[in-house]
Amino acid sequence: MFTPQGPTARELTVQALSSVEHGYDLLATKFDATPFRTPDPVLSAVTDALRPLGPFEAGLDLCCGTGAGLSVLRPLCAGGRIVGVDFSAGMLTEARRAHPKATLIRADVLALPFPPAFDLAVSFGAFGHFVPKKQLTLFRQAHAALRPGGVLAFPLPAPPRVGSLAYWTLLGFDAAMRVRNALWRPPFVMYYRTFRLADVRDRLTRAGFTVETQALETLGRQENGSPRCRLVVARKA
């Protein structure tokens, strides 16, 4: 997709007609060559923004995929334990190749197998795989896995301007996914418009976090002056 190394249209179609787990198993070896992998400038911006909030010891990457977020945890949790969790065996295989020193666990993030043992949890690009009710469950699980004072952090891009090409593209994608899930089983949950800042703040608060945001200035600002991307910082009291 978009590069010779990425998946073909046929491969993406087969993935989209699979379950989320099996779809990512199929995509794993080519995932890092797709636009779905979090770009390095976003990872760098998040790392720089989190560094003053430390020090951190143990770090957790939720829905780690092939391990892009582990590269954020490594410098922030130097010398500490770094753990990635995902339910796709294929994605974890790729993550182990790239991050042999990390502890990688196949598990459902809606039922994390951890006591409160982490100082920092991150996640990149995964929340669209959870409908709103399950987003709340995920936040509660992250809260339970953090030590008192621990931080859950993730980037949240600004929504596209109403009427723009990006707006209609995302709207059309979500509509197509809802039609697909109404007609085909198993479902493939991937919605881009179910993760808005006001709703996210409310769900994090209900999960027990105090919530702040900060602009990731290195990623620029929109024409109206608002940041293109914010970092959501949710702290366990």
N, C-alpha and C positions, 0 to 999 in steps of 0.2 A: 504493500500500500504506500504510494507516493515515492517509494524507492525500490530499486531492483531487489534489495535484500528483504523487503517487507512481504507480507502475505498477499496472495492473489485475490481477485474478487471472488473466485470460487471458494477459496479457503475461508474468507470472511463470511460468506454465505453459510457454509457448513457450521462455522462457529456460532453464528447468530441463531441457527436452528437447533443448537444444543443447549444443555443447561449451562449456567454460568460457570460452574466448576469444570465441566468437560470442555466447554468452549475455550477456557484459558489454558487447559492442558494442551489443546490443539495449537493454540497461538504462541505458546511459551517460547519456542526456539526463535521466533521472529518478532517477539513483542518489542524488544528494544529498538527495532528498526521501524516502528510505527509512531504516529503522532500521539498515541495514547500514553506513551512513556513520558513521565514528567520531565520537562526540559531542564538541562543543567543550570541555566540562569535562575530558574525558580528554586532549585535545590540550594544553590549558592546563596541566594537572597535569604532563604529561611535559615540557613546555617548562621549567617552573619547576624540576623535579628535575634536568634536564640542565645548566641554566645554570652551577651551581657546578663542573661537571666540565670546562668549557671552559678556555681559548678553543678554538673550532673554526674551521677555515677552509673546507674543502670538505665539503659534505654530500650524502648520497645517500639517496633515498627508494625503497625496494624495493617493488615492486608498488604504485606510487603512485596508481593509479586516477585519480580526478578531482582529486587533489592536496591532500587534507586534510593529509597529513604534511608537505607543502612549507611549510605555514604554521608548522610547528614549526621547520624548518630555517632559515627566513628570519631570525628574530632571533638564532639561535644562531650562524649563519655569516655575520654581517653583513659585506658587502664581499667575501665569498668565492664560490666557484662552488657552485651548487645544482643537482642533477641528479635527475630522476625517471625511473624505469624501469618500464615495464609492457608486456604483450604485447597489450593491447586497444587497437586504433586509436581506437575510439569513446571510451574513457575518456581517452585522451591528448588527444583533441580538446577535451574539456571542461576538462581540466587546463590546456591552453594558454590558454583563455579566462580562467581564473581567475588564472593565474600566468604572464603573458607574459614575464617576465624569467628564468624558470627554463629550464634545458636539459632537454628532455623527449625520451626515446629509447625507441623501440619495440624491445624485446629480451626474450629469455628469461632470467629471473633465475637459472635453473639453468646458464646459460653466459654470464656477464656479460662484456661487451666492454671491461673496464677494467684498466689496470695498478693497482698499489697507490697510489691518488691521493687517497683520502678520509680525513678525520679522524673523521667521524661518519656512521653509517648508521642509519636508522630504518625501521620497517615497522609498519603498523597494520591489523589485521583480515584479514591475507592468509594466515596460516600454515595455516588449515584447508583450503586448496586444495592442500596437499602431503601426500602420505602420508608416514609416518615416514622411510622411506629417502630420499625426496627432500628432506625437511627438513634432513637431514644434508648433502646436496649443496648446498642453498641456503646453509647456514651456512658451508660451505667456500668458496663463491663470495664471500660477504660478507667473509670473512677475507682472501681474496686481493685484494679491492678496497680494503682499508684500509691506511693507512700504519702502521708500527710505533707502538704506543700508541693506535691508533684504536679507536673504540667503536662497537659495534652495540647498539642499545637499542630496546626495545619494551615496551608495557604487556601484562600478563598478568592478566586477571581471575581471581578466586578461583572454583573450581568450585562449582556450586550444591549446597546441602545435599542429601544422599541422601534421596530420598523426597519432596522438594519439587516444586512444580509445574514450576519451571524445570528441575529434574533430569529429570523424565519427558518434558518437552518436547524437550530436547536429545537424550535417549536415543531418543525416537521419531523425531526428525528424522534422526539418523544412521542408524537402522535403515531408514528409508524411502529414504535416499540409497543405501544398500548394495543394497537390492532393486532400485531403479531402475537402478543401474550393472550389476547382474547381468543385467538383462533388456533394456537399451537401449544402443545405441551412437550417437554417441560418449559416453564417460563424462563425468559432471559431478562433479568431485571437490570436495566441500565437507563436511567433517566437523568437528563442534565438540568432539569428545571425544578427539582424537588429539594434543592439545597440552597435556600436563600438566607441571607445573614440574619434577618429578624427571627426566622423560624429556628435557625441553628442556635442563636443565642438563647432562645426560650428553652429548647431541648437540653442544652448544656446546663442551664440553670436548674431545670427540673431534675437533672441527673446529679446535682450536688456541687457543681463548679461555680466559681466566680469567673466572669468572662471579660476579657479586654481584647481590643484589636489594635493593630498598628499597621500603617502603610508600609509596604515593601517598596521603598522609593527607587531602588535600582531598576525596578521593572517599569517605571514610568507612570505617567498620569494620563487620563483621558482628556478630551477636548474641554469638558466642563470642569476640569481641575481635580476631580476625584481620582484616587489611586486605581491603577489597573488591577492591582491585587493587594489584598490585606492578609496579614497573619493573624489568625484567631489563636489567642492564648487563654486556655481554660485551666484554672488552678484549683486543685483540691484543697479545701480549707484545712 
